[in-house]
């Protein structure tokens, strides 16, 4: 069975509610842009590529199920306004803003044709939004293959282990995944010894979602807490042949600085200290050449209760009752909380940026030049 975070057919969009995973697998109906905005904000759907695709498709189903206008220009204005609203749901991942910009161009172009009408503009939008779902899977498969080949080559062949952070798999994308796609490709090529996934506090994307995907795909894997990464590299790195830490990205700035899930930066530091490669895997829709460096990236801050409460099935000390999921406080009442959702890893700590067109490495000047990759054909 393939893990499907997003189920779409014209007129119908459903998302796997990631707040309920791994205990319950429930799909929520998304009926339009407002539903889509809330699903993203509440993190029922998450991960940079998935956020962009769900937002785009949420508006597509709204257009498919509701009559807007026969006038091309009016439908264009309606779509552009909704796209701008959807972009406000979460600020750090650039994929949504990138998708909105591209879709805006498509509808502007469709509306400017001489015989255009509302139906034609709406159709141009919906076709492009549906295309994103298909393209994302093939981009991820290419990222997986490029990353796996790069890691195997640098390691000189044989089986390697890797560490990954947060969730970058089928649940964060249209399917297969980016950094987790690299893990999947290593496994498919017979080159994976073991995958280690971090818990990813405070939202536990690692223990709830990545672990769920690894178990689902029967990939040999072990869960660690975020604070165990350095000890893992020191104590088990050599015996497990840990060759790389591979993470996803929410925004890669023009100089290669990368915003990703909180905790990524400390992983890059420990990778450097232990001589382990540190790789960022992301489709080019995550690369933002208009953002010069990490200092210009807006970091979302999430509610403190994501840190001070956890959710899980009731446990009576002997038995787990999966049917009864409860929320438990795990922090002293009244404590101040700082909960940035992402951090920025400086380019100097990154060995390669894996895209669907290949792995970008630094030039002889020690800097990334991402422009060639952005211009390359798939
Ligand atoms: O807050 P989240 O769960 O949306 O954060 C997700 C990440 O940071 C991922 O690493 C990133 O979006 C890439 S997903 C392919």
Boltz pocket constraint, residues with backbone or C-beta under 6 A from the ligand:
constraints:
  - pocket:
      binder: B
      contacts: [[A, 45], [A, 46], [A, 47], [A, 48], [A, 49], [A, 93], [A, 165], [A, 166], [A, 167], [A, 168], [A, 169], [A, 172], [A, 173], [A, 177], [A, 178], [A, 179], [A, 205], [A, 247], [A, 248], [A, 249], [A, 250], [A, 260], [A, 261], [A, 262], [A, 281], [A, 341]]
      max_distance: 6.0
